[in-house]
Structure formats: C-alpha cells, structure tokens
Amino acid sequence: MKFFQDITFAHPSLLWLLMVIPLLVTFYIFKHNDSVADVSIPLPWRTGNIPKTNNYKNYLRHVLFALRMLVVGLLIVIIARPQSQLNYKNITSEGIDIIIALDISGSMLSKDFNPNRIEAAKKVAGSFIDSRPADKIGLVIFSSQGFTQCPLTTDHAVVKNLFAQVHTGMIADGTAIGEGLATAVARIKDDPAKSKVIILLTDGVNNTGSVPPLTAAEIAKVFEVRVYTIGVGTTGKAMSPVAQLPDGTLQYALTDVEIDEALLKQIATETGGQYFRATDNESLNKIYKEIDKMEKSKLEEKDYSDHPEEFLPFAIAAAILLALEILLRNTILKTVP
C-alpha cells in the first residue's frame, strides 16, 4: 500500500526493540510446550493416564498471546514516531503587462498579407495572447487618433473577442503613431507590474495627431515601458485600397509601401525595445514568437517538505487488538480458578 511506502520514522533506531518479540515468542513456546500434561488419576477399575484434551480452547488460548505481541509491536512502532513525507512546490508567477497598439488605418487592408494586413495581424496576435496565460493584456487601436479597445485584463477570452471586432473605419482614417503610443502608455503606466511592454504595429508614416511619436516614446521611457515596434508591409509595391466605389466596394491598385522605419527604430531604441519588419504572414508570426521568447513571465518555484505524524492508525489498531484480547480473556477463554 502506498501509505506504508511513504512512511518514515523520526526515531528509526527504536524499531530494533521489535527484536524482543521473537525472543518472547520463543520463550512462550518453550514454556507452554508441555502446558497440557497427562493427568494421572487412580481409578479402581483402570490404571494408566488420561490422555491430553485437545478441545478448541487449548488452541485459542494462544491467540491471547499473539494479540498481546501484536499490541507490543504496534506500541514500539508508535514510540518510533511514524511520519509521512509530503513534498510540494509553491509556484508564483510574475506576469508582464502587455498592450498591443494596432494600426487600423485604411492601408491595413493591403493584400500583401493573406487575406490582408489587419486580419493577419489579428490572427497572429490571437496566438500570441494564448501563449501568455500569466500576463495582463490590453488592446489599443489607432488611425487618426488612439482609442482603448480593451484595458489590461487577465481575461484573455475578452481580449480576443474584442480583437475579433476590430476593423478599419472604426476611427477616421489617418496614421497617428504618436497618438496610438501615447494612449497605450496612459493605459499601462500606472499598473503595479514590474515589467510593462507595448507592441506597436503600423504600416505607414505618422501623418496626423497632436502627440509627436518621439514625445510619446519619451513618456514611455519615463515610465519604464519597453516598446517593440513592428513595421508591416512588403518591400516595394503592394495592392492597396485607393478608392471606395459608390456600392462600398474598395478599388485596389499597386502603390509604394512607405514605412517610417527610422522612426520606429528610434522609438524602440529609446525605450529599450526592438524594431522588427514583417513582410508577410510567416515573418509576422516569427516576430511575435521572438517577442514571446524575450519577454518571459517570471516563474518562481520553492520546494517544501512536511512530516505529519502518522501514529493514529497504529494506535487505533493497537487499541482494537488490546480490547479484543481483554474481551476473549474474560469471555470464552476465561480461566476458572
């Protein structure tokens, strides 16, 4: 049984006292070997001895001694202090606060990603969120201005649901990188987490907004927020929306991909982050995996052991056996003087 496999003793040397039991058994055997002797009774009509009587009581009387020896053995085990050993780990995690700042300007519908930049970004971000169970994650979207789509939360199902609802046109068109970054910093700066990260993803050049991108970067630096910037777009030209027809259909044409990489690199450098360039779905997925490796939540494991006393089962067994021995001695095995 597993219970006995896990048992240790606080004073194992006392178990040597169990060697007394075989000695007592040997002494008992020799002492009682001839306990039922032939009885010589002179009778006028018969000479000789009456043979030994072998009724069941002659055998049961040895049970009393056996019970007594079991009780003695259990008492020795009890004074040796049987204990079980419990080992367990206390695992604490220190999560990271992460805000994903996503550009939702019209150019994010460009088809150099499958099916387009914004849908590819949403899909990869969803996988990234699934890989961060210990972290609080939030979502900021921006085009002509910044907007908090989801504040920091550990309820990742809510984050992913709100991510799924993101689309271009939610905010007036434009690319206000500074506004998006400043909004994300405002959402993350006061959180008590020791590690704060913003992943800023855009496919263009800052062309609107009241907050200069480098000013937003300086604010992030003051609050010790690392910013990882991702420039999204193929090199050269891409099929991008250039007009919307009366029926709502978008008209596409090959246009130059313009990403202010110098600005994104400077933002990342100033805040202790890193700049990445994603040119297709696969490279974007690799970038998120790289960030996932660099920003690992802190896990702390402490090993503990405990030694609860386990004498109670042995004490109960000893009490039951002692009570049985007393009961038998005073009932069916009672000796009449």
Secondary structure, DSSP 8 states (H G I E B T S, - for coil): -HHHHTEEESSGGGGGGGGHHHHHHHHHHHHHTTSS--EE---SS--SEE-----HHHHHHHHHHHHHHHHHHHHHHHHT-EEE-EEEEEEEEE--EEEEEEE-SGGGG-TTSSS-HHHHHHHHHHHHHHT-TTSEEEEEEESSSEEEEEEEES-HHHHHHHHHT--TTSS-SS--HHHHHHHHHHHHTTS--S-EEEEEEESS-----SS-HHHHHHHHHHTTEEEEEEEE--SSEEEEEEEE-TTS-EEEEEEE----HHHHHHHHHHHT--EEEE-SHHHHHHHHHHHHHHS--EEEEEEEEE--B--HHHHHHHHHHHHHHHHHHTTTT----
